[in-house]
Amino acid sequence: MRFSHVIHPNGTIRQRRNRRKQRWLSLGFIVVVLTILLIATRSNTLNWYEFYTFFFSSLISVVIGYFIAALLAVILALASTKNKFIENILVPVLDVAQSFPTFALIPVLLVLFSTSRWVVVIFLVVTIIWPITFTLIAAIKSEREDLSEAATIYGAHGIKRLRYYRLPDMLPAFVTGSIIGWGEAWEALIGAEIIAKVSGVGAYLGKLGENGGVAQLVVGITMYLFLIFVLNEIIWIPLLNYSSRYQNE
Amino acid sequence: MNSKKPIQLLRISKWFDEKGEKLRVLEDVSFTVHPGEFVCIVGSSGGGKSTLLRILAGIIEPSEGRIINMPTELGFVFQNFALFPWLTVHENIAFGLTMADLDKKQIETRVREEVKRIGLQGFERSHPKELSGGMKQRVGIARALAIQPQVLLLDEPLSALDEITAKNLRTDILFIWQQTHKSIVMVTHLVEEAVQLADTIVVMSSRPGRVHKIIKNTLPRPRNTRTKEFFKLVDEIEEQL
């Protein structure tokens, strides 16, 4: 057997190292700005303990909402692309459902759950689910036909097809949809907590505004954005880099 | 299914519904693949050759006709490699074996054999993105051979490669065929390639794809691609297209 036209994978290793370096630089930048922010606001009356407690409690809502939405989105995407008949029925239904204004749900949720945290969680599920669902549907519909054929010919059927072909094939789209959904969730969270009067970082910031603490509100919002940025750097950017391996050429 | 029996394609037709009209892709295609035979299907583009190969593989149902004695264990090599980008070379080769629930030890042995056969030692942990076109197609061939198929179906396996790589790989395919004695059905649009490799050449006309002529290639092996007889046969087939 000849063994010519060999490309050593060094190039890709170098790319990976560069990406890691960029990530560390971003984290370094974040730490520096965070330190400056904390020094500048040390004499301010913003109660950091309260802020972080509320942020953490909101983070739990977002995480729970994200996992429920992600699971439902995968199920919906798989179901709606199962065959042409189901697709023709389900995709228009989902399309109408996703255009429904999510904030209009809050009064209904308040009637059902009063002012419990579940109002926010369900609101977040409804916010996060659509970007993931539609990114997944688009990915499944534009799958490489020869890859699907290879999976069939080499015996990937039923659960095995899901595990060894369908889910890995969907991963890049899943991560992209998740990043959009996660971002939208943080955006919607503040409004939802203020309207539903559920404790969390959104309600806390809303209260600061009501009490006229503009400086505290600015510092609080900056820190809020900052923490979301940190979460992106820690969770989503590495996941995005990882999922690029799963992308078709 | 018995590998000693010839695979028979009997009056295979295929049409697709397009805007309420029947789009005929294949019509009345019949030929036989004998055990250990190398069959090349040649024809112009859009002639239904790849559809025919997919019917043989069982991933497309024929609209009419049937196939007799088609083994269930078959390997398929794709024009654009169709390697799973998230899997390494080792995992891609092992894919069919993993689906067949072979134990780890057996998988390891078979993958090692195939990696050695295709000359990709040292690249087992590489991903398809890190490989050249020729290397990717070698992995595609190894994946097909790893399941120890009775028949190999090759869908224009060299057309996405540069000429030098294609020439090397053509020799390798011939070597694998002589070493493994498997039946091979290969689709190609290159007449010289078919004459160099095949025992039997199925010449197809297009729209819809029909068997125009079946030619037994009696040129002695190893074949010299510069002889008068070789060019004569190439010319004879090209005249049919």
Interface residues (C-beta under 8 A of the other chain):
Chain A: M1 R2 F3 S4 H5 V6 I7 P9 G11 T12 R144 D146 L147 E149 A150 A151 T152 I153 Y154 G155 A156 K160 Y164 Y165 P168 D169 L171 R245 Y246 Q247 N248 E249
Chain B: R54 A57 G58 I59 L74 F76 F78 Q79 N80 A82 L83 F84 P85 W86 F95 G96 T98 M99 A100 R117 I118 G119 L120 F123 S126 H127 P128 K129 E130 L131 S132 G133 G134 M135 R143 I147 I164 T165 N168 T171 D172 F175
